[in-house]
Amino acid sequence: MAVSAAFFGRTTLDVLYSLDEIPAEDTKVFAKAFRAAPGGPACNAAITHALLGGKATLFTAIGEGPWASAVRDELIRRNIAVIDLAAGTSYETPLTTVLLNRIRATRTIVNPPQAQVELPSLDPSWKQEWGDPPRVILLDGFHLKETLPLLRTFRDAGAAIVLDGGSWKPGTGDLAPLMTVAICSERFAVPGASADPESTLHWFAAQGVSHAAVTRGPRPILALDRGQCFEIEIPPIEAIDTSGAGDVLHGAFCYRYGKSGNFEQSLRTAAAIATQSCQNLGIEGWKKEKEKE
């Protein structure tokens, strides 16, 4: 049976330009490669989960605007159920520009101004037309105000709630009592606390979060599993595109954790898939690497 997971958060249209280097100001260049596809942390995680064979439901804001139909159609093509928090509002799907430095495998991301559209809140109940209730929930910190009542319902029902902590966002502290797992980047910093991975891990432990991890790019992942520390080494690779690697890790983790419930094994498998994803352009690079094996 397919693992059912729900993903709460941001969806964009990502336009990625692969360049030998980031261009200087007031110049013109041609990219070496180009890709336009749905993006955003929760969206990319949902796509990864679906590609692995899971059943994904994405709670996000798509709304209207020139990019909305393309994003919505692509998600439907991937068999991802979309609950549009922005339906019937003036919200427009954000267009995000990603400049990828091919030589250094670094990326510079330019987001549009934050939307000022008020979105309606979800009822605190799972609707039958959405299908099977999810066993795993992932949230990236966006649209918390609109979805928090439903998240509390999931927690009360025993679902595992996973935080994608790319950075601290308003409301993150209120979520801590609901979380089962927190997987953060090294940029994540608790306000008023030391900005280092060890402090982040121990803060989550103090909030009652059983499992936590901090990713650090090519350096080892640091993790805490019910008080026990461990590390996951990242093998050296020739990285081509690191944008979205964290999202791939979260999507793969949700899939494996939904199957096994084993934090360390799921995190190790997800880290391997995320590493493979960096070796090609786009978040599906791990599939291309597996096809070569």
NUMI-80260 format. One record per residue (C-alpha): x, y, z; residue in three letters; residue number from 1. Coordinates in pm, whole numbers, plus 32768, in hexadecimal, padded with zeros to 4 digits. Example, Ala and Ser with C-alpha at 12.3 -4.5 7.8 and 13.67 -1.06 7.14 Angstrom:
NUMI-80260
<rec xx="84CE" yy="7E3E" zz="830C" residu="ALA" num="1"/>
<rec xx="8557" yy="7F96" zz="82CA" residu="SER" num="2"/>
//
This chain:
NUMI-80260
<rec xx="8000" yy="8000" zz="8000" residu="MET" num="1"/>
<rec xx="807F" yy="815A" zz="7FA4" residu="ALA" num="2"/>
<rec xx="80EF" yy="8238" zz="80C4" residu="VAL" num="3"/>
<rec xx="7FFF" yy="835E" zz="80E9" residu="SER" num="4"/>
<rec xx="80A4" yy="84A6" zz="8149" residu="ALA" num="5"/>
<rec xx="802E" yy="860E" zz="814E" residu="ALA" num="6"/>
<rec xx="8111" yy="8735" zz="8103" residu="PHE" num="7"/>
<rec xx="80C2" yy="8891" zz="8185" residu="PHE" num="8"/>
<rec xx="8173" yy="89C3" zz="80FF" residu="GLY" num="9"/>
<rec xx="81FA" yy="8A8B" zz="7FDF" residu="ARG" num="10"/>
<rec xx="81D3" yy="8A52" zz="7E6A" residu="THR" num="11"/>
<rec xx="8279" yy="8B2A" zz="7D61" residu="THR" num="12"/>
<rec xx="82D5" yy="8B19" zz="7BF5" residu="LEU" num="13"/>
<rec xx="8450" yy="8AF8" zz="7BFA" residu="ASP" num="14"/>
<rec xx="8512" yy="8B73" zz="7ACC" residu="VAL" num="15"/>
<rec xx="8676" yy="8AF2" zz="7AE0" residu="LEU" num="16"/>
<rec xx="8797" yy="8B77" zz="7A0E" residu="TYR" num="17"/>
<rec xx="88D9" yy="8AAD" zz="7A14" residu="SER" num="18"/>
<rec xx="8A07" yy="8B92" zz="79E3" residu="LEU" num="19"/>
<rec xx="8B81" yy="8B72" zz="79EB" residu="ASP" num="20"/>
<rec xx="8B7D" yy="8C8C" zz="7AE9" residu="GLU" num="21"/>
<rec xx="8A87" yy="8D89" zz="7B72" residu="ILE" num="22"/>
<rec xx="8A8C" yy="8EAE" zz="7A7D" residu="PRO" num="23"/>
<rec xx="8B12" yy="9002" zz="7ADD" residu="ALA" num="24"/>
<rec xx="8A25" yy="9124" zz="7B02" residu="GLU" num="25"/>
<rec xx="89AD" yy="91CD" zz="79C0" residu="ASP" num="26"/>
<rec xx="8A12" yy="90AE" zz="78D8" residu="THR" num="27"/>
<rec xx="8960" yy="8FB0" zz="77FA" residu="LYS" num="28"/>
<rec xx="89A9" yy="8E3C" zz="77E8" residu="VAL" num="29"/>
<rec xx="8919" yy="8CFC" zz="7754" residu="PHE" num="30"/>
<rec xx="88DD" yy="8BDE" zz="7846" residu="ALA" num="31"/>
<rec xx="897A" yy="8A88" zz="780E" residu="LYS" num="32"/>
<rec xx="8833" yy="89DF" zz="786D" residu="ALA" num="33"/>
<rec xx="86D5" yy="8A48" zz="78CC" residu="PHE" num="34"/>
<rec xx="85B9" yy="89A6" zz="798D" residu="ARG" num="35"/>
<rec xx="8460" yy="8A1D" zz="79F6" residu="ALA" num="36"/>
<rec xx="8395" yy="8945" zz="7AE5" residu="ALA" num="37"/>
<rec xx="82C1" yy="8955" zz="7C20" residu="PRO" num="38"/>
<rec xx="8396" yy="8997" zz="7D53" residu="GLY" num="39"/>
<rec xx="838E" yy="89F9" zz="7EBE" residu="GLY" num="40"/>
<rec xx="83EF" yy="8922" zz="7FEA" residu="PRO" num="41"/>
<rec xx="82A5" yy="8870" zz="8027" residu="ALA" num="42"/>
<rec xx="825B" yy="884E" zz="7EB4" residu="CYS" num="43"/>
<rec xx="83AE" yy="87B2" zz="7E64" residu="ASN" num="44"/>
<rec xx="838D" yy="86C6" zz="7F8C" residu="ALA" num="45"/>
<rec xx="8234" yy="8659" zz="7F15" residu="ALA" num="46"/>
<rec xx="82BB" yy="8619" zz="7DB6" residu="ILE" num="47"/>
<rec xx="83D8" yy="8545" zz="7E44" residu="THR" num="48"/>
<rec xx="82EA" yy="847E" zz="7F1D" residu="HIS" num="49"/>
<rec xx="820B" yy="843A" zz="7DF0" residu="ALA" num="50"/>
<rec xx="8332" yy="83D6" zz="7D14" residu="LEU" num="51"/>
<rec xx="8395" yy="82D3" zz="7E19" residu="LEU" num="52"/>
<rec xx="8238" yy="823B" zz="7E05" residu="GLY" num="53"/>
<rec xx="818C" yy="82F2" zz="7F21" residu="GLY" num="54"/>
<rec xx="8037" yy="8399" zz="7F1E" residu="LYS" num="55"/>
<rec xx="8065" yy="8510" zz="7F4C" residu="ALA" num="56"/>
<rec xx="7F69" yy="861C" zz="7FA6" residu="THR" num="57"/>
<rec xx="7FED" yy="8781" zz="7F8F" residu="LEU" num="58"/>
<rec xx="7F4E" yy="8897" zz="805D" residu="PHE" num="59"/>
<rec xx="7FD3" yy="89D6" zz="7FC2" residu="THR" num="60"/>
<rec xx="7F7B" yy="8B23" zz="7F22" residu="ALA" num="61"/>
<rec xx="7F6C" yy="8B29" zz="7DA6" residu="ILE" num="62"/>
<rec xx="7E4E" yy="8C18" zz="7D5C" residu="GLY" num="63"/>
<rec xx="7E56" yy="8CCA" zz="7C0F" residu="GLU" num="64"/>
<rec xx="7F4F" yy="8D91" zz="7B3E" residu="GLY" num="65"/>
<rec xx="8013" yy="8D3B" zz="7A03" residu="PRO" num="66"/>
<rec xx="80C8" yy="8C0F" zz="7A9C" residu="TRP" num="67"/>
<rec xx="7FAE" yy="8B68" zz="7B5D" residu="ALA" num="68"/>
<rec xx="7F25" yy="8A87" zz="7A4B" residu="SER" num="69"/>
<rec xx="807B" yy="89FF" zz="79EB" residu="ALA" num="70"/>
<rec xx="80CD" yy="89AC" zz="7B56" residu="VAL" num="71"/>
<rec xx="7F77" yy="8913" zz="7B9C" residu="ARG" num="72"/>
<rec xx="7F7B" yy="8840" zz="7A5D" residu="ASP" num="73"/>
<rec xx="80D9" yy="87B9" zz="7AA5" residu="GLU" num="74"/>
<rec xx="807A" yy="8751" zz="7C07" residu="LEU" num="75"/>
<rec xx="7F41" yy="86A4" zz="7B87" residu="ILE" num="76"/>
<rec xx="8014" yy="85F0" zz="7A82" residu="ARG" num="77"/>
<rec xx="80E9" yy="8569" zz="7B9E" residu="ARG" num="78"/>
<rec xx="7FB2" yy="84E6" zz="7C53" residu="ASN" num="79"/>
<rec xx="7FDA" yy="85DA" zz="7D73" residu="ILE" num="80"/>
<rec xx="7E91" yy="8643" zz="7E12" residu="ALA" num="81"/>
<rec xx="7E91" yy="87BD" zz="7E3D" residu="VAL" num="82"/>
<rec xx="7DCA" yy="8878" zz="7F46" residu="ILE" num="83"/>
<rec xx="7DE6" yy="89E3" zz="7ED9" residu="ASP" num="84"/>
<rec xx="7DDC" yy="8AC8" zz="8009" residu="LEU" num="85"/>
<rec xx="7DC7" yy="8BF5" zz="7F20" residu="ALA" num="86"/>
<rec xx="7C9C" yy="8B82" zz="7E52" residu="ALA" num="87"/>
<rec xx="7BAD" yy="8CA3" zz="7E15" residu="GLY" num="88"/>
<rec xx="7CA7" yy="8DAD" zz="7E84" residu="THR" num="89"/>
<rec xx="7D85" yy="8EA0" zz="7DC5" residu="SER" num="90"/>
<rec xx="7EC1" yy="8DE4" zz="7E2A" residu="TYR" num="91"/>
<rec xx="7FB0" yy="8D9D" zz="7D09" residu="GLU" num="92"/>
<rec xx="80A9" yy="8C7D" zz="7CF0" residu="THR" num="93"/>
<rec xx="8205" yy="8D0E" zz="7D34" residu="PRO" num="94"/>
<rec xx="830F" yy="8D01" zz="7C24" residu="LEU" num="95"/>
<rec xx="8465" yy="8CB4" zz="7CBA" residu="THR" num="96"/>
<rec xx="85AC" yy="8CE0" zz="7BFA" residu="THR" num="97"/>
<rec xx="86CC" yy="8BF5" zz="7C4D" residu="VAL" num="98"/>
<rec xx="8829" yy="8C4C" zz="7BCD" residu="LEU" num="99"/>
<rec xx="8902" yy="8B15" zz="7BDD" residu="LEU" num="100"/>
<rec xx="8A7E" yy="8B33" zz="7BDC" residu="ASN" num="101"/>
<rec xx="8AEA" yy="89F8" zz="7B20" residu="ARG" num="102"/>
<rec xx="8C54" yy="8A0E" zz="7B92" residu="ILE" num="103"/>
<rec xx="8C10" yy="8A2E" zz="7D07" residu="ARG" num="104"/>
<rec xx="8ABB" yy="8980" zz="7D09" residu="ALA" num="105"/>
<rec xx="8A2C" yy="8AA2" zz="7DD3" residu="THR" num="106"/>
<rec xx="88E4" yy="8B53" zz="7D93" residu="ARG" num="107"/>
<rec xx="885E" yy="8CB2" zz="7DBA" residu="THR" num="108"/>
<rec xx="86E4" yy="8CCA" zz="7DE0" residu="ILE" num="109"/>
<rec xx="8613" yy="8E00" zz="7D9A" residu="VAL" num="110"/>
<rec xx="84AF" yy="8DF9" zz="7E20" residu="ASN" num="111"/>
<rec xx="839C" yy="8EF1" zz="7DCA" residu="PRO" num="112"/>
<rec xx="8311" yy="8FD2" zz="7EDD" residu="PRO" num="113"/>
<rec xx="8246" yy="8F18" zz="7FE2" residu="GLN" num="114"/>
<rec xx="80D3" yy="8F0C" zz="7F92" residu="ALA" num="115"/>
<rec xx="7FF3" yy="8FDC" zz="8071" residu="GLN" num="116"/>
<rec xx="7EB8" yy="8F15" zz="8023" residu="VAL" num="117"/>
<rec xx="7DF4" yy="8E8E" zz="814C" residu="GLU" num="118"/>
<rec xx="7DAD" yy="8D1A" zz="8122" residu="LEU" num="119"/>
<rec xx="7C8D" yy="8C63" zz="81CB" residu="PRO" num="120"/>
<rec xx="7CD7" yy="8B6A" zz="82DF" residu="SER" num="121"/>
<rec xx="7C90" yy="89F7" zz="82B5" residu="LEU" num="122"/>
<rec xx="7B8E" yy="8946" zz="8387" residu="ASP" num="123"/>
<rec xx="7C2F" yy="8866" zz="8490" residu="PRO" num="124"/>
<rec xx="7BB5" yy="8725" zz="83EF" residu="SER" num="125"/>
<rec xx="7C28" yy="863F" zz="82D7" residu="TRP" num="126"/>
<rec xx="7B26" yy="863B" zz="81BE" residu="LYS" num="127"/>
<rec xx="7ABE" yy="84ED" zz="812E" residu="GLN" num="128"/>
<rec xx="7AED" yy="8565" zz="7FC8" residu="GLU" num="129"/>
<rec xx="7C61" yy="8593" zz="800E" residu="TRP" num="130"/>
<rec xx="7C8E" yy="841A" zz="8022" residu="GLY" num="131"/>
<rec xx="7D43" yy="8351" zz="812F" residu="ASP" num="132"/>
<rec xx="7DBB" yy="8417" zz="825F" residu="PRO" num="133"/>
<rec xx="7F37" yy="8441" zz="8252" residu="PRO" num="134"/>
<rec xx="8024" yy="837F" zz="8331" residu="ARG" num="135"/>
<rec xx="8134" yy="8487" zz="830F" residu="VAL" num="136"/>
<rec xx="8116" yy="8603" zz="82FC" residu="ILE" num="137"/>
<rec xx="8229" yy="86EB" zz="8284" residu="LEU" num="138"/>
<rec xx="821E" yy="8864" zz="82AF" residu="LEU" num="139"/>
<rec xx="8319" yy="8967" zz="823C" residu="ASP" num="140"/>
<rec xx="82A5" yy="8A8A" zz="8316" residu="GLY" num="141"/>
<rec xx="81D4" yy="8B3B" zz="820E" residu="PHE" num="142"/>
<rec xx="8058" yy="8B6A" zz="8233" residu="HIS" num="143"/>
<rec xx="8062" yy="8B06" zz="83A2" residu="LEU" num="144"/>
<rec xx="7F4B" yy="8BF2" zz="8405" residu="LYS" num="145"/>
<rec xx="7E5C" yy="8B54" zz="830C" residu="GLU" num="146"/>
<rec xx="7EB4" yy="89EA" zz="8356" residu="THR" num="147"/>
<rec xx="7F07" yy="89D8" zz="84CB" residu="LEU" num="148"/>
<rec xx="7DA9" yy="8962" zz="8539" residu="PRO" num="149"/>
<rec xx="7DBB" yy="883C" zz="8447" residu="LEU" num="150"/>
<rec xx="7F20" yy="87ED" zz="84B2" residu="LEU" num="151"/>
<rec xx="7EAC" yy="87D0" zz="861B" residu="ARG" num="152"/>
<rec xx="7D9F" yy="86DB" zz="85AB" residu="THR" num="153"/>
<rec xx="7EA5" yy="8606" zz="84FD" residu="PHE" num="154"/>
<rec xx="7F7F" yy="8601" zz="8632" residu="ARG" num="155"/>
<rec xx="7E5B" yy="8598" zz="870D" residu="ASP" num="156"/>
<rec xx="7E14" yy="847E" zz="8616" residu="ALA" num="157"/>
<rec xx="7F78" yy="83FA" zz="8638" residu="GLY" num="158"/>
<rec xx="8010" yy="846A" zz="84EE" residu="ALA" num="159"/>
<rec xx="8185" yy="84B2" zz="84E7" residu="ALA" num="160"/>
<rec xx="81C9" yy="8624" zz="84AA" residu="ILE" num="161"/>
<rec xx="8314" yy="867D" zz="8407" residu="VAL" num="162"/>
<rec xx="83A4" yy="87DE" zz="83FA" residu="LEU" num="163"/>
<rec xx="8473" yy="8851" zz="82D1" residu="ASP" num="164"/>
<rec xx="8535" yy="8960" zz="8386" residu="GLY" num="165"/>
<rec xx="85E1" yy="8A22" zz="8274" residu="GLY" num="166"/>
<rec xx="85DF" yy="8B53" zz="8356" residu="SER" num="167"/>
<rec xx="8523" yy="8BCE" zz="8489" residu="TRP" num="168"/>
<rec xx="83CE" yy="8C58" zz="8429" residu="LYS" num="169"/>
<rec xx="82BE" yy="8D04" zz="84F4" residu="PRO" num="170"/>
<rec xx="81F7" yy="8BF8" zz="85A8" residu="GLY" num="171"/>
<rec xx="830A" yy="8AF2" zz="85AA" residu="THR" num="172"/>
<rec xx="831A" yy="8AFA" zz="8724" residu="GLY" num="173"/>
<rec xx="81A4" yy="8AB3" zz="873D" residu="ASP" num="174"/>
<rec xx="81D1" yy="897C" zz="8667" residu="LEU" num="175"/>
<rec xx="82D2" yy="88D4" zz="8744" residu="ALA" num="176"/>
<rec xx="81D4" yy="881D" zz="8821" residu="PRO" num="177"/>
<rec xx="813C" yy="8783" zz="86E7" residu="LEU" num="178"/>
<rec xx="827B" yy="8703" zz="8645" residu="MET" num="179"/>
<rec xx="82F9" yy="85A0" zz="8633" residu="THR" num="180"/>
<rec xx="8429" yy="85EE" zz="855C" residu="VAL" num="181"/>
<rec xx="84EA" yy="872D" zz="850B" residu="ALA" num="182"/>
<rec xx="85E4" yy="872C" zz="83EC" residu="ILE" num="183"/>
<rec xx="8687" yy="8881" zz="83C9" residu="CYS" num="184"/>
<rec xx="8797" yy="8925" zz="82FF" residu="SER" num="185"/>
<rec xx="88C1" yy="89BE" zz="83AD" residu="GLU" num="186"/>
<rec xx="8828" yy="8B15" zz="8361" residu="ARG" num="187"/>
<rec xx="8710" yy="8AC7" zz="8456" residu="PHE" num="188"/>
<rec xx="8745" yy="8B8C" zz="8595" residu="ALA" num="189"/>
<rec xx="8663" yy="8BA4" zz="86C4" residu="VAL" num="190"/>
<rec xx="8636" yy="8D14" zz="8728" residu="PRO" num="191"/>
<rec xx="8706" yy="8D62" zz="8859" residu="GLY" num="192"/>
<rec xx="87CA" yy="8C1D" zz="8848" residu="ALA" num="193"/>
<rec xx="8922" yy="8BD0" zz="87BD" residu="SER" num="194"/>
<rec xx="891E" yy="8BA7" zz="8644" residu="ALA" num="195"/>
<rec xx="89C5" yy="8A52" zz="8634" residu="ASP" num="196"/>
<rec xx="8943" yy="88F2" zz="85E5" residu="PRO" num="197"/>
<rec xx="8979" yy="8868" zz="8742" residu="GLU" num="198"/>
<rec xx="88A9" yy="897D" zz="87DC" residu="SER" num="199"/>
<rec xx="8795" yy="8945" zz="86DE" residu="THR" num="200"/>
<rec xx="8789" yy="87CF" zz="8727" residu="LEU" num="201"/>
<rec xx="877D" yy="8802" zz="889D" residu="HIS" num="202"/>
<rec xx="8671" yy="890F" zz="887F" residu="TRP" num="203"/>
<rec xx="858D" yy="881D" zz="87C8" residu="PHE" num="204"/>
<rec xx="85D6" yy="870E" zz="88CA" residu="ALA" num="205"/>
<rec xx="8575" yy="8801" zz="89DD" residu="ALA" num="206"/>
<rec xx="842A" yy="8840" zz="8928" residu="GLN" num="207"/>
<rec xx="83DD" yy="86CC" zz="892D" residu="GLY" num="208"/>
<rec xx="8432" yy="8685" zz="87BE" residu="VAL" num="209"/>
<rec xx="84AE" yy="851C" zz="87BA" residu="SER" num="210"/>
<rec xx="8576" yy="852B" zz="8678" residu="HIS" num="211"/>
<rec xx="863D" yy="864F" zz="85EA" residu="ALA" num="212"/>
<rec xx="874E" yy="8682" zz="84E9" residu="ALA" num="213"/>
<rec xx="8816" yy="879F" zz="8452" residu="VAL" num="214"/>
<rec xx="8896" yy="878A" zz="82EC" residu="THR" num="215"/>
<rec xx="89DA" yy="883D" zz="8297" residu="ARG" num="216"/>
<rec xx="8A07" yy="8825" zz="811E" residu="GLY" num="217"/>
<rec xx="8B2D" yy="873D" zz="80CB" residu="PRO" num="218"/>
<rec xx="8B8A" yy="8719" zz="823B" residu="ARG" num="219"/>
<rec xx="8AF7" yy="8604" zz="8317" residu="PRO" num="220"/>
<rec xx="898D" yy="861A" zz="8389" residu="ILE" num="221"/>
<rec xx="8974" yy="8637" zz="8503" residu="LEU" num="222"/>
<rec xx="884A" yy="8588" zz="85A2" residu="ALA" num="223"/>
<rec xx="87AB" yy="853C" zz="86F1" residu="LEU" num="224"/>
<rec xx="86CD" yy="8409" zz="8716" residu="ASP" num="225"/>
<rec xx="861D" yy="8401" zz="8869" residu="ARG" num="226"/>
<rec xx="8754" yy="848A" zz="8910" residu="GLY" num="227"/>
<rec xx="8851" yy="83BE" zz="8849" residu="GLN" num="228"/>
<rec xx="8936" yy="8482" zz="875F" residu="CYS" num="229"/>
<rec xx="89AF" yy="8400" zz="860F" residu="PHE" num="230"/>
<rec xx="8A41" yy="8488" zz="84CC" residu="GLU" num="231"/>
<rec xx="8A07" yy="8438" zz="835D" residu="ILE" num="232"/>
<rec xx="8B33" yy="8469" zz="827B" residu="GLU" num="233"/>
<rec xx="8AF2" yy="8503" zz="8126" residu="ILE" num="234"/>
<rec xx="8BC8" yy="845E" zz="8018" residu="PRO" num="235"/>
<rec xx="8C93" yy="8545" zz="7F37" residu="PRO" num="236"/>
<rec xx="8BEC" yy="857E" zz="7DE6" residu="ILE" num="237"/>
<rec xx="8C0B" yy="8662" zz="7CBB" residu="GLU" num="238"/>
<rec xx="8ADC" yy="8738" zz="7D06" residu="ALA" num="239"/>
<rec xx="8A25" yy="87DE" zz="7BE8" residu="ILE" num="240"/>
<rec xx="88EA" yy="8866" zz="7C8A" residu="ASP" num="241"/>
<rec xx="88B8" yy="887D" zz="7E04" residu="THR" num="242"/>
<rec xx="8777" yy="8949" zz="7DF0" residu="SER" num="243"/>
<rec xx="8659" yy="8879" zz="7E78" residu="GLY" num="244"/>
<rec xx="873A" yy="876C" zz="7F0F" residu="ALA" num="245"/>
<rec xx="86AC" yy="87B0" zz="8069" residu="GLY" num="246"/>
<rec xx="854A" yy="8796" zz="7FE2" residu="ASP" num="247"/>
<rec xx="859F" yy="8647" zz="7F44" residu="VAL" num="248"/>
<rec xx="8628" yy="85D1" zz="8093" residu="LEU" num="249"/>
<rec xx="84E5" yy="8630" zz="8143" residu="HIS" num="250"/>
<rec xx="8407" yy="858A" zz="803F" residu="GLY" num="251"/>
<rec xx="84D5" yy="844A" zz="8042" residu="ALA" num="252"/>
<rec xx="84DD" yy="844A" zz="81BE" residu="PHE" num="253"/>
<rec xx="8360" yy="8461" zz="81D1" residu="CYS" num="254"/>
<rec xx="8340" yy="833B" zz="80E5" residu="TYR" num="255"/>
<rec xx="8434" yy="825B" zz="81A0" residu="ARG" num="256"/>
<rec xx="83BE" yy="82C8" zz="82FA" residu="TYR" num="257"/>
<rec xx="8255" yy="8286" zz="8298" residu="GLY" num="258"/>
<rec xx="82BA" yy="8123" zz="823E" residu="LYS" num="259"/>
<rec xx="839F" yy="80CB" zz="835E" residu="SER" num="260"/>
<rec xx="837A" yy="81CA" zz="8478" residu="GLY" num="261"/>
<rec xx="84F2" yy="81AF" zz="84A7" residu="ASN" num="262"/>
<rec xx="858B" yy="8309" zz="84BF" residu="PHE" num="263"/>
<rec xx="86FB" yy="82B9" zz="848A" residu="GLU" num="264"/>
<rec xx="86CA" yy="81C3" zz="836C" residu="GLN" num="265"/>
<rec xx="85D5" yy="82AD" zz="82BE" residu="SER" num="266"/>
<rec xx="86C1" yy="83D4" zz="82E1" residu="LEU" num="267"/>
<rec xx="87E9" yy="8310" zz="8259" residu="ARG" num="268"/>
<rec xx="8723" yy="829C" zz="8129" residu="THR" num="269"/>
<rec xx="869E" yy="83FB" zz="80EC" residu="ALA" num="270"/>
<rec xx="87FB" yy="8492" zz="8108" residu="ALA" num="271"/>
<rec xx="887B" yy="839F" zz="7FFF" residu="ALA" num="272"/>
<rec xx="875F" yy="83FC" zz="7F11" residu="ILE" num="273"/>
<rec xx="8796" yy="8571" zz="7F4C" residu="ALA" num="274"/>
<rec xx="8909" yy="8548" zz="7F02" residu="THR" num="275"/>
<rec xx="88B8" yy="849A" zz="7DBB" residu="GLN" num="276"/>
<rec xx="87C9" yy="85B3" zz="7D61" residu="SER" num="277"/>
<rec xx="88EB" yy="86AB" zz="7D5D" residu="CYS" num="278"/>
<rec xx="8994" yy="85FB" zz="7C39" residu="GLN" num="279"/>
<rec xx="889C" yy="866C" zz="7B2F" residu="ASN" num="280"/>
<rec xx="87CB" yy="87A0" zz="7AE7" residu="LEU" num="281"/>
<rec xx="8680" yy="87AA" zz="7B9F" residu="GLY" num="282"/>
<rec xx="85EF" yy="86F0" zz="7CC9" residu="ILE" num="283"/>
<rec xx="85CA" yy="85A7" zz="7C09" residu="GLU" num="284"/>
<rec xx="8742" yy="857A" zz="7BE6" residu="GLY" num="285"/>
<rec xx="873B" yy="8451" zz="7CD6" residu="TRP" num="286"/>
<rec xx="8660" yy="8390" zz="7BE3" residu="LYS" num="287"/>
<rec xx="8757" yy="83C9" zz="7AC9" residu="LYS" num="288"/>
<rec xx="8873" yy="8351" zz="7BA5" residu="GLU" num="289"/>
<rec xx="87B4" yy="8215" zz="7BFF" residu="LYS" num="290"/>
<rec xx="8773" yy="81D4" zz="7A8F" residu="GLU" num="291"/>
<rec xx="88ED" yy="81D8" zz="7A53" residu="LYS" num="292"/>
<rec xx="8928" yy="80CB" zz="7B5A" residu="GLU" num="293"/>
//
